[in-house]
């Protein structure tokens, strides 16, 4: 029979090992700058490292770069980083699944409100990096023609729609997006409207939000994917 003190000590060591394993699989990653098409990555607060598309640094692979943004992949998860934004916490799971962080198991998105009270997040449309602002008053995802062109969307094949703007009536296009992704949460066949007016952010409207159960607590917005 194992003495109680030895059993307690064994349990303590198991707990410490589990904690160390979890810490070893979690990293914070930020984008310090861009060097041409290369990303200047900071992993766990270490010295910035220039990493080209397709290269890997400390387990973080750069998938693509565009302007002041870079899409990275680690532990099978993809995140979009932007110069000057706070580091993202990327967490790995030894059993091959996803746990914690943004979009755990591909079903949850957690957004923090900006100083202005808006929920702004990096994301992807059809694999192209974009910046979203959550807008529960928008029927669909909204984007400008310039945004659509940067994302490689042939919006002129969409259904023409009349729109009222501050500059009078204009013509927009109703389209279907193949995929919309935030963190490692992805949904497909999402309605969107392309407008001629320039926009500072793409509007993350109800054609995307209706796929989720939304819950706000103070400055956090949690979106849980519906089934």
N, C-alpha and C positions, 0 to 999 in steps of 0.2 A: 504494500500500500504506500502511495506517494505521500510524504509529509505535506501538510497544508502550506508551509512556507515555500517548499520547492515548487508546488503547483502554482502558487501565487506568482513566484518569480518567473516561471515559464510563461504564464499568461502575460506578464508585463513585457517580457522580451518579444513575444509575438505581436503585441500591440505596437511596440517601438518599430519593429521590422515593417509592419503594415504601413505605419506613418511614413517611414523613410521611403518605402516603395512608392507611395502616393506622391511625395514631394519630388522624387526623381522623375516622375512622369508628368509633372506640371511645369510649364515654362511661360514666362511673360515675354511678349515680342512686341517691339514698336518699330516704326519706320522713321529714322532720323533724317533722311533726305534721299535725293535721287542723284545718281551720277550717270547722266545720259539715260540709257535704258536699264541701268543696274540699280538695285535697291540697296540702301544703306541700312542694314538691320542691326538692332540692338536686342540681344537675347539675354534675359535675366540680368540686365544692367551691365553687361560686359562692354568692351570696346566696340564701337560700330564696325561692321564688316560689310564691304561691298560684295554683293552677290548678284550674279547674272541670272537671267531667266533659264530655268532648267537646272541650276546649281543648288546645292544643299549646304547649309551652315548650321551646325549643332542640331541637326534633325529637322531644320526648317527649310523647306524647298520653296523657291520662288517660281510660281506658275506663270505669272504675266505681270507687266508693268504698263501704266498709262498715266501720263502727266505726273501728278503728285501722289499716285496710288500704286499699290502692289498687292497682288493676290498671292497668298502663301498657303502652303499645305503642311500639316504636321499631324501625325497619328491618324492619317486618313481624313482629316478635317480641313476645310478651306476657310480662310478668313480674308477679308479685304482690309488692308492697312492704309492709312492716310498720313502724310507728313504732318506732325504737330499734334496728332490725336493721342490720347492716353493709351498705354500698352494694353493689348488684349491678352487674356489668360487662356492658354491653350492646354487642355488637359487630356492625357492619354489614358487608355484602358487596356490592360494586358489581355483581356479576353476578346479583344477585337471590336467591342462596341464603343459607343460614345458615352461619356459621363461628364456632368458638370459643364460650366462654361456656357457660351452662347449656343443655343439650339441643342440642348442635350438630347441624344438619341435621335436627332433630326426632327423633333416634335415641339421644341420650346425655343422661343426667342425672348430675351430679356433686354429691354431698352432703358437707358437712363435719360432723363430730361436734361436739356441744355439749360444754360443760365437764363435763356428767354422763355423756358417752359415748354419748348417744342421737343419732340422725339425725333432725332435725326440719326440715321445709321447708314453705314456703307452696305452695299449689296451688289447683286449681279442680275442683269437681264440677258437671257440667252448667252450667258458666259462672259458678258462684258461688264466691267466695273462701273457702278453708278452710285450716287448719293440720294437717299430717300428721306423725305419728311412725312411722318405719319399724319394722315388727314382723314378723320372719320366722317367729314362732311363731303368728301369726294366719292362719287359713285364708282369710279374706276381708278386705276393707275393713270396719272396724268404726266405727260412729258412734252417738251418742245420738239419741234422738227429737228433742231440742231442736236438735241439729246438722242433722238431716234437715229439720226445719221451716224453719230459717234458709236452707237451700239450696233450698227450694221443692219438696221431694220428698214425694210423696203415698205414704208408706211403708205406710199401712194397706191399700193395694191389693196389697201383697206377700204372700208365703206365710208364715203364722204358724209360728213355731218356739219350742219350749220352751227356756229358758235357765236355768242355775244361776248364781246370784250370791251375794255375801256376805250379802244380805238374804233369801236363799231363792230358790225357783223363780219365774220370771217369764216373760212372753210377749214375744218379739221378732218381727222380720219380716225375711225374706230377700227382697232386692230386686235389681234389675239397674240399674246406673247407665249412663246413655247415654254419658257421657264422663268421663274422669279425666285431668287435665292438670297437669303440673309443668313450669314454664318453657315451652318451645315443643314439648315432647314430650306427645303425647296418645294415649290408647288408648280403645277403645270397648267397650260391653257388658261391664261389669266387675261381678262379683258382690260384694254387700255385705250386711251384717247390721246392722239398727237395733235398739238395745237401750234399755230404759227408764232405765238408769243414766246419770248425767252423766259425761262424759269430758273431761279437759283437752285432749286431741288426738284427731283421727281416726286410727285405726290403719291404716297402709298395709300391708295383708297380702298373702298369696300370690296372691290372685286378680289383683292388679296386678303383683306382683314376678315371677310366673312368665312374664310376657311379656318379661322382660329377662335378660341374662347379668350376674350380679352379681360384682363384684371389689372387695375392700377392701385398701387400702394405708395403714397407719397410721390417720390420722383422716379419710381420704377413702373414700367409697363411690361406685363408678362403676356405673351401670346402663346397659348397651348393649342396645337394643331387638332382640329376636329377629325373624327373618323367617320 
